[in-house]
Amino acid sequence: MAVEVKTTLRQLREELLNPKVSQETMARKVGISLQWYRLLETGQQQKTSWSTGNAILKALNTERLARGLAELTLEQLGLKIV
């Protein structure tokens, strides 16, 4: 039986409802491949560049503000910025 672990990044994306935001949409907004985004969101890859981390942060915050949610900081994404 597989146990699904939700990373912080996945939890943050899944909070975006009405409309729901897919991994594909996030990857496109960030400007990275869907495969790379999935690796980050599943925790299979935890390290990313500062520019990618900031792009993810900007994309999440744009969606969060549109839904009346508070903005996040880079530290809240749960990624290791290298």
C-alpha positions in Angstrom: 0.0 0.0 0.0 1.6 3.3 -1.1 1.5 6.2 1.2 1.0 9.6 -0.4 3.1 12.4 1.1 2.0 15.9 0.3 4.8 18.4 0.1 4.3 22.0 1.1 4.4 23.0 -2.6 1.6 20.6 -3.4 -0.5 21.7 -0.5 -0.2 25.3 -1.5 -1.2 24.6 -5.1 -4.2 22.5 -3.9 -5.4 25.4 -1.8 -6.1 27.2 -5.1 -9.8 26.5 -5.7 -12.5 28.1 -7.8 -11.1 27.5 -10.3 -8.6 24.7 -9.4 -5.1 25.1 -10.6 -3.4 22.1 -12.2 0.3 21.1 -12.2 0.3 21.8 -15.9 -1.0 25.3 -15.4 1.6 26.1 -12.7 4.4 24.7 -14.8 3.3 26.9 -17.7 3.0 30.0 -15.5 6.4 29.4 -14.0 8.1 28.7 -17.4 9.4 25.2 -16.6 8.5 21.7 -17.9 5.6 19.8 -16.4 8.1 17.0 -15.5 10.3 19.4 -13.5 7.4 20.9 -11.7 6.1 17.5 -10.8 9.5 16.5 -9.4 9.5 19.5 -7.2 5.9 19.1 -6.1 6.3 15.4 -5.3 9.6 16.0 -3.4 11.6 13.8 -5.7 13.6 16.9 -6.4 13.9 19.4 -3.6 16.6 21.7 -4.9 15.9 24.4 -7.4 17.4 27.7 -8.5 16.6 31.1 -7.0 15.0 32.2 -10.3 12.8 29.1 -10.5 11.8 29.4 -6.8 10.9 33.1 -7.4 8.9 32.2 -10.5 6.9 29.6 -8.5 6.4 32.1 -5.7 5.2 34.8 -8.2 2.8 32.3 -9.9 1.4 31.1 -6.6 1.0 34.6 -5.2 -0.8 35.8 -8.4 -3.3 33.0 -8.0 -3.6 33.5 -4.2 -4.3 37.2 -4.5 -7.0 36.6 -7.2 -8.7 34.4 -4.5 -8.3 36.8 -1.6 -5.6 34.6 0.0 -2.5 36.0 1.7 0.8 36.2 -0.2 3.5 33.7 0.6 7.3 34.1 1.1 10.0 32.1 -0.6 10.7 30.3 2.6 7.1 29.0 2.8 7.4 27.0 -0.4 9.4 24.2 1.2 12.0 24.2 -1.5 15.8 24.3 -1.1 17.0 27.2 -3.1 20.6 26.8 -4.5 
